[in-house]
Amino acid sequence: MARLVWFRNDLRLADNPALHAAAESGEDVLLLYILDERAGAASRWWLHYSLSALGEDIAARGGQLVLRRGEPVEIIAGLVREHGITGVHAARAYEPFWRETDRKLDAALKKLDCGLHRHLSTSLFPPERITTKTGGLYGVFTPFSKACLEAGVPEDALPAPRALKSTRAKSDALKDWGLLPTKPDWAGGMRAEWTPGEAGARARLEAFLAGPVKHYATARDVPGVEGTSRLSPHAHFGEISPRHVWHKANAAGNGKGVETFLKELLWREFSINLLWQHRDIREKPIREEFGAFAWNERKGHLAAWQKGQTGIPIVDAGMRELWQTGWMHNRVRMICASYLVKHLLIPWQKGEAWFWDCLCEADEAANGASWQWVAGCGADAAPYFRVFNPVLQGKKFDPDGAYVRRYVPELKKLPDAHLHAPWEAPEEILKAAGITLGQAYPRPLVLPAVGRQAALEAYANLKGEQSID
């Protein structure tokens, strides 16, 4: 007799309710991970190293991490029959794919007289708990966050097991999954930036709470400094529990930085809440009227945006950071997304798909909800007519040009006054910096003022269609 622990986006040993419950049963445990084939390229890179770290942590405690590839219900049902599994434990998942898989798995296990036990592990609250006074789910962040604070985050913390009585089973070899790039090897910047795994996650949190959190309220908007936690990939893969992050941050002090950071954790919860309500959040606008929006994508514009060749320095810096490191600063994410959707009039779903492939932390809830927020078609979204001016954003949040110069080095000799709008620089300034627009650096695909006007006209046309209806 044994229990099966099915790891998903909870790749850790500490404060892992599914693992803890199985280990506390007194039975042997079979520790399983099934490859999620839907992951993008950057996420697959991270997953390889996260699973490697988890496997080593499990082996150090006498256990084995079993890797399998295929249809989850078939794999788990087969292991239940083969090893006499009495119960399957897994973290609750909120993505539509996994919700449907869990429904099918529950039905299959009942026929085998085996229970499916799902545990709160990847979020602070189950989505159905945070409801309005009438029992509905929230569509606006502020009242949602207040309800979360009123509910309170439980302080229980589950220790990592010291030893694991592990049931052995046939396992795939991680290297055979081909999660890492071969040729070309595009992951050099990611290897330099990240340490996937539970130990890396805890070290990242400790470093953040030891200093940067004090200035987080303001520094988080400045991409040229280390002002954010950079915990999002670790949180997505569940290498650290949201409950642990919440209480460690809460104990770090009562300043504005901690308050703002906790609010950001609740934005993560809000995104999960939205995904729970809107299964197709990555594809279909929450505000249905935006289904008729008149996009006007031009040939080559999407590829230029993806490569960081738009001619808008802050946008290009962000897109290059994404490609090089698998991550992008949050303020710059908003700027890049706004430029794609509102200046280039390219559907937000195409931007979401690119982020899905390039982000280490590609998360169905956060990615879909955030793109809809920028596009103005989601819940609690920024109005479509609020159009970020990327030049002003660059000047405000990267005033010394540290961020742009790091990722757009061809502009590094430009003086600060012209760095964020090189097309406005006098010819002698460009010449002194060794820049010929259209050669060393592209001219803007769309000038900010021109793009803003086009966006407002498209939005006005949408409102006009609505009024006719």
C-alpha positions in Angstrom: 0.0 0.0 0.0 1.2 3.5 -0.8 0.1 7.0 -1.5 0.9 8.8 -4.8 1.9 12.5 -4.8 1.4 14.1 -8.2 3.6 17.2 -8.4 2.4 19.9 -10.8 3.2 23.6 -10.2 4.3 22.8 -6.6 7.9 21.7 -7.2 9.1 22.0 -3.6 9.3 19.9 -0.4 8.6 22.6 2.3 5.1 23.8 2.9 3.7 21.3 0.4 0.3 20.2 1.7 0.0 17.3 -0.8 3.4 15.8 0.0 2.8 16.4 3.8 -0.6 14.7 3.8 0.8 11.7 1.9 3.9 11.4 4.1 1.8 11.7 7.3 -0.3 8.8 6.3 2.5 6.5 7.3 2.4 4.7 4.0 5.1 4.7 1.4 4.9 7.5 -1.2 5.3 7.4 -4.9 6.4 10.8 -6.1 5.4 11.6 -9.7 5.7 14.4 -12.2 4.0 14.2 -15.6 5.3 16.5 -18.3 3.0 19.4 -19.2 3.4 19.5 -23.0 1.8 22.9 -23.3 4.7 24.8 -21.8 6.6 27.4 -23.9 10.3 27.2 -24.7 11.5 29.4 -21.8 9.3 27.6 -19.3 10.6 24.2 -20.5 14.2 25.4 -19.8 13.2 26.4 -16.3 11.3 23.2 -15.8 14.3 21.1 -16.6 16.4 22.6 -13.9 13.5 22.9 -11.4 12.8 19.1 -11.8 16.6 18.4 -11.5 16.7 20.3 -8.2 13.6 18.6 -6.9 14.9 15.2 -7.8 18.1 15.8 -6.0 16.2 17.1 -2.9 14.0 14.0 -2.9 17.0 11.6 -3.4 18.8 13.2 -0.5 15.9 12.1 1.7 15.9 8.5 0.4 13.2 9.0 -2.3 12.8 8.9 -6.0 11.1 11.4 -8.3 9.3 9.4 -11.0 9.1 11.2 -14.4 6.5 10.2 -17.0 5.3 11.6 -20.3 1.8 11.0 -21.6 -1.8 11.3 -20.7 -2.1 11.9 -16.9 -5.3 9.8 -16.2 -3.8 6.8 -18.0 -0.5 7.1 -16.3 -1.8 7.6 -12.8 -4.5 4.9 -13.1 -1.8 2.5 -14.3 0.4 3.3 -11.3 -2.5 2.9 -8.9 -3.2 -0.6 -10.2 0.5 -1.6 -10.3 1.5 -0.3 -6.9 -1.7 -0.7 -4.8 -2.1 3.1 -4.4 -4.7 4.0 -1.8 -4.9 7.7 -2.4 -3.6 10.3 -4.9 -2.6 13.7 -3.5 -2.1 16.8 -5.7 -2.1 20.6 -5.5 -5.3 22.2 -6.6 -5.0 23.6 -10.2 -7.1 26.3 -11.7 -6.2 26.1 -15.4 -9.1 24.7 -17.5 -6.9 21.9 -18.8 -6.1 20.7 -15.4 -9.6 21.2 -14.0 -10.9 18.9 -16.7 -8.1 16.4 -16.2 -8.9 16.3 -12.5 -12.5 15.6 -13.2 -11.6 12.7 -15.4 -9.0 11.4 -12.9 -11.5 11.5 -10.0 -14.0 9.4 -12.0 -11.3 6.9 -13.0 -9.9 6.6 -9.5 -13.3 6.0 -8.0 -13.6 2.9 -10.2 -10.3 1.7 -8.7 -11.5 2.5 -5.1 -8.8 5.1 -4.8 -9.4 8.7 -3.6 -8.2 11.9 -5.2 -7.2 14.5 -2.6 -6.5 18.0 -3.8 -4.8 20.5 -1.5 -4.6 24.3 -1.4 -0.9 24.8 -2.4 -0.4 27.2 -5.3 -2.6 30.1 -4.1 -3.4 31.8 -0.8 -7.1 31.2 -1.1 -9.4 28.8 -3.0 -11.2 31.0 -5.6 -14.6 30.1 -4.3 -13.8 31.4 -0.8 -13.3 35.1 -1.7 -16.8 36.1 -2.7 -19.0 39.2 -2.6 -21.7 39.6 0.1 -24.1 38.1 -2.4 -21.9 35.1 -3.0 -20.6 36.1 -6.4 -17.0 36.3 -7.6 -15.2 39.7 -7.8 -14.4 41.4 -11.1 -12.7 44.5 -9.5 -9.4 44.3 -7.7 -9.8 46.7 -4.8 -12.8 45.1 -3.2 -11.3 41.7 -3.9 -8.1 42.6 -2.1 -10.0 44.0 0.9 -11.9 40.7 1.1 -8.6 38.8 1.0 -7.2 40.8 3.8 -10.4 40.3 5.9 -10.2 36.6 5.3 -6.6 36.4 6.5 -3.8 34.1 5.3 -3.4 31.0 7.6 -0.1 30.9 9.4 0.4 27.2 9.4 3.7 26.2 7.8 4.5 22.6 6.9 8.1 21.5 7.2 9.8 19.5 4.5 10.0 15.8 5.4 13.3 14.7 6.8 13.0 11.3 5.1 10.8 9.8 2.4 9.7 6.2 2.3 9.5 6.1 -1.4 7.9 3.6 -3.7 10.2 3.0 -6.7 8.8 2.9 -10.2 10.1 3.1 -13.8 11.0 6.7 -14.7 11.9 8.6 -17.8 15.3 10.2 -17.9 15.0 14.0 -17.6 17.5 14.6 -20.4 15.4 12.5 -22.8 12.6 15.0 -22.6 14.6 17.5 -24.6 13.5 20.5 -22.6 16.8 22.4 -23.1 17.7 24.2 -26.3 20.3 22.6 -28.6 21.4 24.7 -31.5 21.2 27.6 -31.4 21.6 27.7 -27.6 19.6 30.8 -26.7 19.6 30.2 -23.0 22.9 31.7 -22.0 21.4 34.8 -20.5 18.9 32.7 -18.6 21.6 30.5 -17.1 23.4 33.7 -16.0 20.3 35.2 -14.4 18.5 32.4 -12.6 18.8 29.5 -10.2 15.7 27.4 -10.6 14.6 25.2 -7.7 13.5 25.5 -4.1 16.8 26.6 -2.7 17.1 29.3 -5.4 13.6 30.5 -4.6 14.3 30.9 -0.9 17.6 32.7 -1.5 15.9 35.1 -3.9 13.2 35.9 -1.3 15.8 36.3 1.5 17.9 38.7 -0.6 14.8 40.8 -1.5 13.6 41.0 2.1 17.0 41.9 3.3 17.0 45.2 1.5 15.2 46.0 -1.7 11.7 45.5 -0.2 12.2 48.7 1.8 12.2 50.8 -1.4 9.9 48.5 -3.4 7.0 51.0 -3.5 9.0 53.3 -5.8 11.9 51.2 -7.0 9.7 48.6 -8.5 8.9 51.0 -11.4 12.5 51.7 -12.2 13.8 49.0 -14.5 17.5 50.1 -14.3 17.8 49.1 -10.7 17.3 45.9 -8.7 14.0 47.0 -7.2 11.8 44.0 -7.6 11.7 40.5 -6.0 12.1 38.6 -9.3 10.2 35.8 -7.6 7.6 35.3 -10.3 9.2 32.3 -12.0 9.8 30.6 -8.7 6.2 31.3 -7.7 4.8 30.0 -10.9 6.5 26.6 -10.6 5.7 26.5 -6.9 9.3 26.3 -5.8 8.2 28.4 -2.9 4.7 28.6 -1.4 2.7 31.8 -1.6 1.8 31.4 2.1 5.5 31.3 3.0 6.2 34.4 0.9 3.3 36.3 2.4 4.2 35.7 6.0 8.0 36.2 5.5 7.2 39.5 3.8 4.7 40.5 6.4 7.3 39.9 9.1 9.8 42.1 7.3 8.2 45.3 8.5 5.3 47.7 8.2 6.6 50.1 5.6 5.2 51.2 2.3 7.4 48.7 0.5 6.1 45.6 2.3 2.5 46.9 1.9 2.9 47.4 -1.8 4.6 43.9 -2.2 1.7 42.2 -0.4 -0.7 44.0 -2.7 1.2 42.5 -5.7 0.7 39.1 -4.2 -3.0 39.8 -4.1 -2.9 40.8 -7.8 -1.6 37.3 -8.4 -4.6 35.9 -6.5 -6.9 38.2 -8.5 -5.6 36.8 -11.7 -6.3 33.2 -10.5 -9.8 34.4 -9.5 -10.4 35.7 -13.0 -9.1 32.5 -14.7 -11.5 30.6 -12.4 -14.4 32.7 -13.9 -13.1 32.9 -17.5 -11.7 29.7 -18.8 -10.7 31.2 -22.1 -8.9 34.2 -20.6 -5.9 33.8 -22.9 -8.0 34.0 -26.1 -11.4 35.7 -25.5 -11.9 39.3 -24.2 -13.8 39.4 -20.9 -15.6 42.5 -22.2 -17.3 40.9 -25.1 -17.7 44.1 -27.1 -14.0 44.0 -27.8 -14.5 41.0 -29.9 -15.5 43.4 -32.7 -12.5 45.7 -32.3 -10.9 46.7 -35.6 -7.3 45.7 -35.4 -5.0 47.0 -38.1 -1.8 44.9 -38.0 0.8 45.7 -40.7 3.2 43.3 -42.3 6.5 43.0 -40.3 5.4 44.9 -37.3 4.8 41.9 -35.0 8.2 40.4 -35.9 9.9 43.8 -35.3 8.3 44.1 -31.9 9.3 40.5 -31.0 12.9 41.2 -31.9 13.2 44.5 -30.1 13.4 46.5 -33.4 10.5 48.9 -33.1 12.6 52.0 -33.0 11.2 52.9 -29.6 14.2 52.4 -27.2 12.3 51.5 -24.0 10.1 49.0 -25.9 13.1 47.5 -27.6 15.0 47.2 -24.3 12.1 45.3 -22.8 11.7 42.9 -25.6 15.4 42.1 -25.7 15.5 41.6 -21.9 12.6 39.1 -22.4 14.5 37.2 -25.1 17.8 37.2 -23.2 16.7 36.4 -19.7 13.2 34.9 -20.0 11.8 37.7 -17.9 10.8 41.3 -18.2 10.5 44.1 -15.7 6.8 44.7 -14.9 6.7 48.4 -15.7 8.3 47.7 -19.1 5.8 44.8 -19.7 3.0 47.4 -19.6 4.9 49.7 -21.9 5.7 47.0 -24.4 2.2 45.5 -24.3 0.6 48.9 -24.7 2.8 49.8 -27.7 1.8 46.5 -29.5 -1.9 46.8 -28.8 -2.5 50.5 -29.1 0.2 51.9 -31.3 0.7 49.0 -33.6 -3.0 47.9 -33.4 -2.0 44.2 -33.2 -4.3 41.9 -31.3 -3.3 41.4 -27.7 -3.6 37.6 -28.1 -0.5 37.6 -30.3 1.5 39.4 -27.7 0.2 37.0 -25.0 1.3 34.1 -27.2 4.8 35.5 -27.5 5.1 36.1 -23.8 3.8 32.5 -23.3 6.7 31.2 -25.3 9.4 33.6 -24.0 8.6 34.0 -20.3 10.1 31.6 -17.8 7.0 32.1 -15.7 4.4 31.8 -18.5 1.3 31.6 -16.3 -2.1 31.1 -17.7 -3.8 33.3 -15.2 -1.3 36.2 -14.8 -0.4 36.3 -18.5 -4.0 36.3 -19.8 -5.3 38.7 -17.2 -2.4 41.2 -17.6 -2.7 41.4 -21.4 -6.4 41.9 -21.1 -5.8 44.7 -18.5 -3.4 46.5 -20.9 -5.8 46.0 -23.9 -8.7 47.5 -21.9 -10.9 44.4 -22.5 -10.5 42.6 -19.2 -11.8 42.9 -15.7 -10.8 46.0 -13.8 -8.9 46.9 -16.9 -7.1 50.1 -17.9 -9.4 52.0 -20.3 -8.5 51.5 -23.9 -8.2 55.2 -24.3 -5.5 55.3 -21.7 -2.5 55.0 -24.0 1.0 54.9 -22.6 3.4 57.3 -24.3 6.6 55.1 -24.4 8.9 58.1 -24.7 7.5 59.8 -21.6 7.5 56.4 -19.8 11.1 55.9 -20.6 12.1 59.4 -19.5 10.2 59.0 -16.3 11.2 55.5 -15.2 14.6 55.2 -16.9 15.8 58.8 -16.6 19.5 58.0 -16.7 19.1 55.4 -19.4 20.7 52.6 -17.5 18.1 50.1 -18.6 18.0 51.1 -22.3 21.8 51.2 -22.5 22.0 47.7 -21.1 19.8 46.1 -23.6 20.1 48.5 -26.6 23.9 49.1 -26.6 23.9 50.6 -30.0 22.4 53.7 -28.4 24.7 53.9 -25.4 26.6 56.9 -26.6 23.5 59.1 -27.0 23.1 61.7 -24.3 20.2 61.2 -21.8 18.2 64.0 -23.3 17.9 62.1 -26.6 18.1 58.5 -25.6 14.4 57.8 -25.4 13.6 59.5 -28.7 16.6 59.3 -31.0 14.6 60.3 -34.1 14.3 63.8 -32.5 18.0 64.2 -31.9 19.9 66.7 -34.1 22.0 65.1 -36.8 25.3 66.1 -35.2 24.3 64.4 -32.0 23.4 61.2 -33.8 26.7 61.4 -35.8 28.7 61.9 -32.6 27.1 58.8 -31.1 27.8 56.7 -34.3 24.1 56.3 -35.1 22.5 56.3 -38.5 18.8 55.8 -38.1 17.5 53.1 -40.3 20.9 51.3 -40.2 22.5 51.2 -36.7 19.1 51.5 -35.2 15.6 51.5 -36.8 13.3 54.5 -37.1 10.0 54.1 -35.2 7.5 51.7 -36.7 4.8 54.2 -35.5 5.5 57.5 -33.8 3.9 57.7 -30.3 1.6 60.6 -31.2 0.5 59.0 -34.5 -0.1 55.6 -32.8 -2.1 57.2 -30.0 -4.4 59.0 -32.5 -5.0 55.7 -34.4 -5.8 53.9 -31.1 -8.3 56.6 -30.1 -10.0 56.5 -33.5 -10.3 52.7 -33.3 -11.8 52.9 -29.8 -14.2 55.6 -31.0 -15.3 53.4 -33.8 -15.9 50.6 -31.4 -18.1 52.8 -29.2 -19.9 54.0 -32.3 -20.8 50.4 -33.3 -22.0 49.8 -29.8 -24.3 52.8 -29.8 -25.8 51.7 -33.1 -26.5 48.3 -31.7 
